[in-house]
Amino acid sequence: MRFVIFTHSLVSDWNHGNAHFLRGFATELATRGHDLRIFEPRDGWSRRNLLTYHGEYRLGNQFHGSVF
């Protein structure tokens, strides 16, 4: 089954506690073989602050893909 999720942020939990839930949800769906696409704004508040205060290395490499 294909899932498409639009979210404030998946890669950053900077003042965004739902990111932890979304990562777990996405991981479980992918582990079970579902086709998963997740989109987040390229310049979202949470992501922007994480990059500003901690740099790009804090994004990690667990999640890859495009952001809009």
C-alpha positions as CSV (number, residue, x, y, z in Angstrom):
1,M,0.0,0.0,0.0
2,R,1.2,3.5,-0.7
3,F,1.3,6.1,2.0
4,V,1.9,9.8,1.4
5,I,2.5,12.0,4.5
6,F,2.8,15.8,4.5
7,T,4.4,17.0,7.8
8,H,5.9,20.0,9.5
9,S,9.2,18.0,9.9
10,L,10.4,14.4,10.1
11,V,14.1,15.1,10.3
12,S,14.0,17.7,13.1
13,D,12.3,17.4,16.5
14,W,13.3,21.0,17.4
15,N,10.2,22.0,19.4
16,H,8.3,19.3,17.5
17,G,7.7,16.2,19.6
18,N,5.6,14.6,17.0
19,A,8.7,14.0,14.9
20,H,9.6,11.0,17.2
21,F,6.1,9.5,16.6
22,L,6.3,10.1,12.8
23,R,9.8,8.5,12.6
24,G,8.6,5.4,14.4
25,F,5.4,5.3,12.3
26,A,7.4,5.6,9.0
27,T,9.9,3.0,10.1
28,E,7.2,0.5,10.9
29,L,5.4,1.1,7.6
30,A,8.6,0.7,5.6
31,T,9.6,-2.4,7.5
32,R,6.3,-4.0,6.6
33,G,7.0,-3.4,2.9
34,H,4.7,-0.4,2.3
35,D,5.6,2.3,-0.3
36,L,6.1,5.5,1.7
37,R,6.6,9.1,0.6
38,I,7.0,11.8,3.2
39,F,7.2,15.5,2.4
40,E,8.2,18.4,4.5
41,P,8.9,22.1,3.8
42,R,12.5,22.8,2.8
43,D,12.6,25.8,5.1
44,G,10.3,24.7,8.0
45,W,10.7,26.4,11.3
46,S,11.9,23.2,13.1
47,R,14.4,22.2,10.5
48,R,15.7,25.8,10.1
49,N,16.4,26.1,13.8
50,L,18.1,22.7,14.1
51,L,20.4,23.7,11.2
52,T,21.1,27.2,12.7
53,Y,22.0,25.9,16.2
54,H,23.5,22.5,15.5
55,G,24.5,22.4,11.8
56,E,23.7,20.0,9.1
57,Y,25.5,17.0,10.6
58,R,22.6,16.8,13.2
59,L,20.2,15.9,10.5
60,G,21.8,12.4,10.3
61,N,21.3,10.1,7.3
62,Q,18.4,8.0,8.5
63,F,15.9,9.6,6.1
64,H,16.6,10.5,2.5
65,G,14.5,12.1,-0.2
66,S,13.1,15.3,-1.5
67,V,11.6,18.1,0.4
68,F,9.3,20.8,-1.1
